[in-house]
Amino acid sequence: MLQVEGLNQYYGGSHILRNLGFEARLGEVTVVLGRNGVGKTTLLKSLMGVVPVKTGSVKLSGHDITKAPSYERVKRGIGYVPQGREIFGRLTVEENLRMGLAVKSGGTAIPAELFELFPILKQFLHRRGGDLSGGQQQQLAIARALAAGPQLLMLDEPTEGIQPSIIKDIGRVIRMLADRKTMAIVLVEQYYDFAAELADQYLVMERGEIVQRGRGADMEAEGVRQKMSI
């Protein structure tokens, strides 16, 4: 679904991403781990087109999208949940979800499935996004990204600042989506236990490079927990 090759990114004179390459496959959760400042968020922004790629290539379903603008990537099937959620606080839950449908032509009905995944959103449909709790806002941000039916879903630290009960709900939804085999998921995360529970494939980043990779089932045996705690 997603193929990244030789990806390099710079901020000023700093080399932020260094020759990154990996694949994210349908039906799998690819977890990207690493401490703060190693380039995880920059990676997702580069894949989303928010930050232009200096060198390298990004392909989605075999199509080169390296130079495509963000809105074109959404049309092609990428959903993105940024760090900090970035919902529209003054808009209602319904209006936020409709923003996720903006790239779709034709009907604008909100998919009923979103309310099955996150029942609280139906209850608060007419409440302003800014009035929701942090966990509810995260559920809204994920639902907004899912509204257009993406083939690739990218999430940047969805557990940050979220209460444990909602973390569990978000994990359940991510696993359910992956198990349908119609979507690839890239999850940037620092919470090791959450990542390990979901990972089919893992990548560990340090200083803008992928320094370790493997199957999710092998994370503990391959010392990923210790690497995260150093």
N, C-alpha and C positions, 0 to 999 in steps of 0.2 A: 504494500500500500504506500509506504513512505520510504524513499531511498535518499540518504544524505551522503555525499562524497566530498572529501577534501574541503570542508567548510572552514573558512577563516574570517574573523571579524576583528576590527580594531576600534578603539575609542581614543581619538587623538593619536598619541604615539604608543599606546598600550595595546598589546596583542591579546585580545580577550578570548577568542575561540581559536584553537590551534588544530587545524587539519582534522576536523571531526568527521567520522563516517560511521553510519549504522543504518539498520533497516527496522521498521516497525511493521509488523504483519497483522493482517486481519485476524480477529479473534484473540489477540494477545495484548497484554498490558506490558508496555516497556517502561520500566521505572528508571528515572535518572536521579542519582543520589550524589550528594556532595555538600560540603559546608558552605556557608555564606560567602559570596564573592568569587566562586569558581567559574561562573559563567552560565549557570543553568537557565536563569531567566533570559539572558541574552540569546541563548540557543533557541528558546521558544519564540522570542520576538523575531529572530531571524527566519525561523520556519514560517512564521505568520506574515512576514513581509513588513512588519512594523519597523525593523531595522534592516537596511539593505545589506546583502551579502557582499563581502569584498571579493572573495574567490571561492570556488567550489560550486556544487550543484545540489539542487533540491528537486526531487521528482515525486509526483503523486500519481499513483496508478500508471506509472510509465511516462507521464507527461512532465516535461521540464517546466517548473514554475519558479525557477530561480529569480527571474526578473519580474514576475507577476505582482501587481499591487495587492494589498491585503483584501480588498473587496472581491477581487477576482479569485483569490484563494478560498474565500468563503463560498463563493458560487461553485467552485470545483469540489467542495466537500470537506473543508477544514472548519472545525469548531474550536474555539479558544476560550479558556477560562483564565484570565490573567490573575497574577498575584494581587491580593487586595480586593478582588471581586469586581470592582469598577461598575457596579450597577448604577442606574440613574435614580438617585435618591428622591427626586421630586416627582418622578413618574410612578404610577401604580404598578403593582405586580403584573397586571394584564398588559399595560403599556410596555413594560420592560420585555415581556415575552414576545410582544408583537415586533419589537425592535429586532429580535432574533429572526423574525420571518421576513425582514425587509428585503432580503436578496432574492426571495422567491417570487416568481411571477404567478399571476392567477389568484387563486383563493388564499385568504389570509387566516383561515381558522386555526386556532391554537390546537396542536395535536393533543387529544385527550390523554394520550400515554404519559405526557409530562405530569399530569395530576395524579396518575397512578404511581409514578416513580416518587413524586414529592407531594403527598396529599395536602400538606399545610398550605401550599401555594393556592389551591382552589379555595380554601377557607379564607385566605387573605387577598383574594384576587383584586379587590378594590382598595387595598391599603397601600400607602406610599412605600416604595422600596426602602427609603431612609428610616422608616419606622419599624422595620423588621430587626430581629436580633442578628448577630453576626452569622450564626449558623443558618438561619433562614435566608439571609442574603446570599450565602454561599450556594444553597440549594437553588435559589433563583438564578444565580449566575450560571450554574451548570445547566439548568433547564433552558435558559436563554440560548446557550451554545448548542443545545440539542434540538431546538425548535426547527431549524432548517434541515434536519436529518443528515448530519455529517457522516462521512466515511472515516474520518480521522478526528479524534477528540484529544485536545492537548489541555492539560490542567497544571497550573503552577501553584504548588503547595496548597491544595484545597483544605488541609487540616489546620492551617495556621489560625490560631485564635478561636478555634471552634470547640464547643462542648463535646465530651466523649460520646454522648448518645447520638449526636448528629454525625460525628465522624464515622460511627458504625453504619448509619444509614447511607452515607455517601459511599463508603466502601462496598456495601451491598449493591448499590446501583452500578458502580463501576464494574464489578464482577459480572453482574447480570448483562450489561451491555456487551462486554467482551465475549461472554459465552454464546451470544447469538451468532458470532462469526461474521457479522456484517460491518464491523467497525474495528479499526486499530486505535489503541489508546496509548498516549505518551503522558506519563505522570511524573512531574518533578516533585520531589518530596524529601524532607529531612527527617520525618518521623519514621524511624527504621521499622518498627513493628507493623505499622500500616502498610509501608512499602513492601515488606517481605510477604505479607499476607496476600497481596494482590499480584506481585510480579510474576510474569511468565519469563521475562528477560530483564536483566538489570545492567545498567551502565554506571560506573563510578567516575565522577569528574574531579580533577584537581588542576588548578591553574589553567583552566581552559582546555584541558585535554581529557580524553577518556583513558583512564589508567587501568581499568579493570572492567571486565564484562563477563556475563555468563547467564545461566538459567536461574530463574527465581528460586527453584527448589534447592539450589546449591549455595545460596547466599550465606547461610550460617556456617557451613563447612568451609567456605572459601574466605572466611574472615571479614566479611563486609561490615558486620556490626562493630568489630574492633576498629576498623578503618574509619567509620563514622564517628567514633567516640574519641579519637586521638585529637 
